[in-house]
Amino acid sequence: MPDPTAPRKLSPLRLYIAFGLAFILVAAWSAAWIWARGEAEARIDAGAEALRNAGYEVAWKERSIGGYPFRLNVTLTEARIRDRSGWALETPKLEAQAFMHALTSWVLAAPDGATFVRPIGGPVRVSGKTLRASLSHLTNTPPNVSFEGVGLTFQPAAGAQPFGLQAAERVEFHLRQAPSEVGDEAGVWLSVKDGKARLSGLLGRIAGEKPVSIEWDGRMSKISAFRGQDWPTAVRAWVAAGGQMNVRRGGLTAGDALIGVNAGTLSVGSDGRARGVLDVSLRQAPRALGALGSTGTIPQDRVEAATAVTTARQEGDVARATLNFEAGQTTLGPVAIAPAPKVYEPN
């Protein structure tokens, strides 16, 4: 009598169907990956061409795209981008990765470090344990952008001018579109933790051997107007629409000295320089102002006048004052101390 519990064998037809379905699935997935690879290549080329048409220099030596079957891995060697004012960013190897199910979310890394080039100061080599960024929500205005650097060192090239920081334990930058209920805004956050100042520079004179930290938390209104073929055009369009940056908090700590931003509103003038007012708290202001004077950043007579202003407004070891950016100048209270920060180079 046959055993009724014996397993039933699959018929050859069912096996053929299973293998056929698996083959179709693999073939369809492979076709989708090849299509996505071609799309990525075409969009990189189109984006680079758009930047070139806007006056940027964009180049790389070699490009490879892999990651089959579940990812797209894009690698560019000797990648470089330079704007018309002379600022540039270059890296020996740029790696970008996205999963097939989330092709609008990319993670980028520069495993061999990167170099940024200042128009006047020259190149600065950046290396560290981690040097990566992410780009997502590409249809947002602006898209989500994040940068993270851990264990960074900054080394000016031979013949280049010194850079204020020699090292930083952590640097972060984040740009996010605000929720729809908030309105037409974007948030900007910057953080530098445990920086080490170059002793021969301005920050080094103020901080000495003590750490340097930077914090910035701002909100940009009318962010949808921040569009244009290049940086100056986008800034002008944003300002024309009434765009401003509302500063929630910020500050620079250099050793015992502090410049803390309590609140403020910033925009950009037609001369390309910052315009607006910041409510600031100053600790060890005479020391910081003295360092600015000794390096020639501020004329000595203005150092003395600015020191008198902060001393008159000091309570304990902290003075409250306003920094005004107007008509191309930075004033501390009524004293003009330096040119206003330049946001872009006017044509």
C-alpha positions in Angstrom: 0.0 0.0 0.0 1.6 3.4 -1.0 2.4 5.9 1.7 -0.3 8.7 1.6 2.0 11.2 3.3 4.8 11.0 0.6 5.5 14.5 -0.9 4.1 15.1 -4.3 6.6 16.0 -7.0 6.2 19.2 -9.0 5.3 18.6 -12.5 7.8 19.6 -15.2 5.4 22.3 -16.4 5.3 24.0 -13.0 9.1 24.0 -12.8 9.3 25.5 -16.3 6.8 28.2 -15.3 8.7 29.1 -12.1 12.0 29.3 -13.9 10.3 31.3 -16.7 8.9 33.8 -14.2 12.2 34.2 -12.5 13.9 34.8 -15.8 11.4 37.4 -16.8 11.8 39.2 -13.4 15.6 39.2 -13.7 15.4 40.5 -17.3 12.9 43.2 -16.4 15.0 44.3 -13.4 18.1 44.3 -15.5 16.4 46.4 -18.1 15.2 48.8 -15.5 18.8 49.1 -14.1 20.2 49.7 -17.5 17.6 52.4 -18.2 18.3 54.1 -14.8 22.0 54.0 -15.5 21.5 55.7 -18.8 19.2 58.3 -17.2 21.8 59.1 -14.5 24.5 59.5 -17.2 22.2 61.8 -19.3 21.2 63.9 -16.3 24.8 64.3 -15.2 25.8 65.5 -18.7 22.8 67.8 -18.9 23.5 69.3 -15.4 27.1 69.9 -16.3 26.2 71.5 -19.6 23.7 73.8 -17.9 26.4 74.9 -15.4 28.8 75.6 -18.2 26.3 77.7 -20.0 25.9 79.7 -16.8 29.6 80.4 -16.7 30.9 77.6 -14.5 33.8 75.4 -15.4 32.8 71.7 -14.8 35.1 68.8 -15.6 36.2 65.3 -14.7 38.7 62.9 -16.1 36.8 59.6 -16.0 33.3 58.5 -15.1 32.0 55.1 -14.2 28.5 53.9 -13.2 28.0 50.5 -11.5 26.2 49.1 -8.5 24.1 46.4 -10.3 21.6 45.1 -9.2 20.3 47.2 -6.4 22.2 50.5 -6.5 23.6 53.1 -8.8 27.2 53.9 -7.9 28.7 56.9 -9.8 32.4 57.6 -9.6 34.1 60.7 -11.0 37.9 61.0 -11.0 39.6 64.4 -10.9 36.3 66.2 -10.6 36.3 70.0 -10.6 33.9 72.9 -10.6 34.8 76.6 -10.7 32.6 79.7 -10.8 33.2 83.0 -12.5 34.5 84.7 -9.4 37.3 82.2 -9.0 35.9 80.0 -6.2 36.5 76.3 -7.0 36.1 72.9 -5.5 38.0 69.8 -6.7 38.6 66.3 -5.5 40.7 63.3 -6.7 37.6 61.0 -6.5 33.9 61.8 -6.0 31.6 58.9 -5.2 27.8 59.0 -5.3 25.4 56.3 -4.5 21.6 55.8 -4.7 19.4 52.7 -4.2 17.2 51.7 -7.1 14.1 52.2 -5.1 15.1 55.8 -4.1 16.8 57.4 -7.0 16.0 60.9 -5.7 18.2 60.3 -2.6 21.9 60.4 -3.1 24.9 60.1 -0.8 28.2 61.6 -1.9 31.7 61.0 -0.5 35.2 62.3 -1.2 37.3 59.4 0.3 40.6 61.0 -0.8 39.7 64.5 0.5 38.9 67.7 -1.4 40.4 71.1 -2.2 38.6 74.4 -2.2 40.2 77.3 -4.0 39.7 80.9 -2.9 39.9 83.6 -5.5 42.6 85.6 -3.6 43.7 83.3 -0.9 44.5 80.2 -3.1 43.9 76.5 -2.5 43.2 74.8 0.8 43.4 71.0 1.0 40.7 69.4 3.2 41.1 65.8 4.5 39.6 63.8 7.4 38.0 60.7 8.7 34.7 61.5 7.0 33.9 63.8 4.2 30.4 63.2 2.8 27.2 64.9 1.8 23.6 63.9 0.9 21.1 65.3 -1.6 17.4 64.3 -1.6 13.9 65.6 -2.3 15.1 67.0 -5.5 11.7 68.5 -6.4 11.7 70.7 -3.3 12.8 74.4 -3.3 15.5 74.0 -2.2 16.3 70.3 -2.2 17.5 68.8 1.0 21.3 69.2 1.3 23.5 68.0 4.1 27.2 67.9 4.6 29.2 66.2 7.4 33.0 66.3 8.0 34.6 64.5 10.9 38.2 64.8 12.0 39.0 67.5 9.4 42.3 69.2 8.7 42.8 72.3 6.6 46.2 72.7 4.8 46.8 75.7 2.5 48.8 74.9 -0.6 52.4 76.1 -1.0 52.3 79.8 -1.7 48.6 80.2 -0.6 47.5 82.5 2.1 46.8 81.0 5.5 43.4 79.7 6.4 41.8 80.6 9.8 41.2 77.0 10.9 43.9 74.3 11.1 41.5 71.5 12.1 38.0 70.8 13.3 36.6 67.8 15.0 33.2 68.1 13.3 31.6 70.4 10.6 28.0 70.1 9.6 25.8 72.0 7.2 22.1 71.5 6.5 19.6 73.1 4.1 15.9 72.2 4.3 12.7 73.4 2.8 10.2 74.4 5.5 6.9 72.4 5.9 4.1 73.8 3.7 2.2 75.1 6.8 5.2 77.3 7.7 5.2 79.0 4.2 7.8 79.8 1.6 10.9 79.3 3.7 14.0 77.3 4.1 16.2 76.6 7.1 20.0 76.9 7.1 22.1 75.4 9.8 25.9 75.5 10.2 28.0 74.0 13.0 31.8 73.8 13.5 32.8 72.0 16.7 36.2 72.0 18.4 38.1 73.8 15.8 41.8 74.5 16.1 42.8 78.0 15.0 46.0 78.6 13.1 48.1 80.5 15.7 49.5 83.0 13.2 46.0 84.0 12.0 43.3 86.3 13.5 41.4 83.5 15.2 44.6 82.1 16.6 45.5 85.5 18.2 42.0 85.6 19.8 41.6 81.9 20.8 45.2 80.9 21.5 45.4 77.2 22.1 41.7 77.0 23.0 39.0 75.6 20.7 37.0 77.5 18.2 33.3 76.8 17.6 30.7 78.3 15.1 26.9 78.0 15.2 24.4 79.5 12.8 20.6 78.9 12.6 18.7 81.0 10.0 15.5 81.0 8.0 15.3 82.3 4.5 12.0 83.7 3.4 10.7 83.8 -0.2 13.0 80.8 -1.0 11.0 79.9 -4.1 12.4 83.1 -5.7 16.0 81.9 -5.2 16.5 80.9 -8.8 18.9 81.8 -11.6 21.5 80.6 -14.0 24.3 81.5 -11.5 24.8 82.5 -7.8 24.6 86.3 -8.3 21.4 86.0 -10.5 19.7 83.8 -7.9 20.6 86.2 -5.0 19.3 89.2 -7.0 16.0 87.5 -7.8 15.6 86.5 -4.2 16.2 90.0 -2.9 13.9 91.5 -5.5 11.1 89.2 -4.3 11.6 90.6 -0.7 13.7 87.6 0.5 15.5 88.0 3.9 17.4 85.7 6.3 15.9 85.8 9.8 18.6 84.8 12.2 17.4 82.7 15.1 20.8 82.3 16.8 24.4 82.2 15.9 27.8 82.8 17.3 31.6 82.4 17.1 33.4 81.2 20.2 37.2 81.6 20.1 38.7 80.6 23.4 37.3 82.9 26.0 36.0 85.4 23.4 32.4 85.2 22.1 30.4 86.9 19.4 26.9 85.7 20.0 24.0 86.5 17.6 20.8 86.8 19.6 18.6 87.8 16.6 18.7 89.7 13.4 17.6 90.1 9.8 19.9 90.0 6.8 19.6 90.7 3.1 22.0 91.7 0.2 22.5 95.1 -1.3 22.9 95.9 -5.0 26.7 96.1 -4.4 26.7 92.4 -3.5 27.4 93.0 0.2 25.4 92.0 3.2 22.7 94.4 4.5 20.8 94.3 7.8 21.1 94.3 11.5 22.3 91.7 14.1 21.8 92.0 17.9 25.0 90.6 19.3 26.5 89.7 22.7 30.3 90.2 23.0 32.6 88.6 25.6 36.2 89.6 25.8 35.4 92.3 23.2 38.6 94.4 23.8 40.8 91.4 23.3 39.0 90.5 20.0 39.1 94.0 18.8 42.7 94.4 19.6 43.5 91.3 17.6 41.5 92.7 14.6 43.6 95.9 14.9 47.0 94.1 15.2 46.3 92.1 12.0 45.2 95.2 10.1 41.7 94.0 9.7 40.4 97.2 11.4 42.2 100.5 11.5 43.7 101.3 15.0 41.7 104.4 15.5 38.4 102.5 14.9 39.6 99.8 17.3 39.8 102.3 20.0 36.4 103.8 19.2 34.7 100.4 19.0 36.4 99.3 22.3 34.9 102.4 24.0 31.4 101.5 22.6 31.6 97.9 24.0 33.0 99.0 27.3 30.2 101.5 27.8 27.6 98.8 27.1 29.3 96.0 29.2 27.5 94.3 32.0 29.8 91.9 33.8 32.0 90.4 31.1 29.4 90.6 28.3 28.5 93.7 26.2 25.3 94.0 24.1 25.5 95.9 20.9 24.2 95.9 17.3 26.2 95.1 14.2 24.8 97.0 11.2 25.5 96.2 7.6 24.7 99.2 5.4 26.1 101.0 2.4 28.8 98.5 2.1 30.1 99.0 5.7 30.0 97.0 9.0 29.3 99.3 12.0 29.5 98.3 15.7 27.1 100.7 17.2 28.0 104.1 15.5 31.6 103.0 14.6 32.4 101.8 11.1 34.9 99.0 11.6 35.2 97.1 8.3 33.6 96.5 4.9 30.3 94.5 5.0 30.7 90.8 4.1 30.6 90.2 0.3 27.9 87.7 -0.8 28.7 87.9 -4.5 30.9 89.8 -6.9 28.7 92.4 -8.8 29.2 92.4 -12.6 
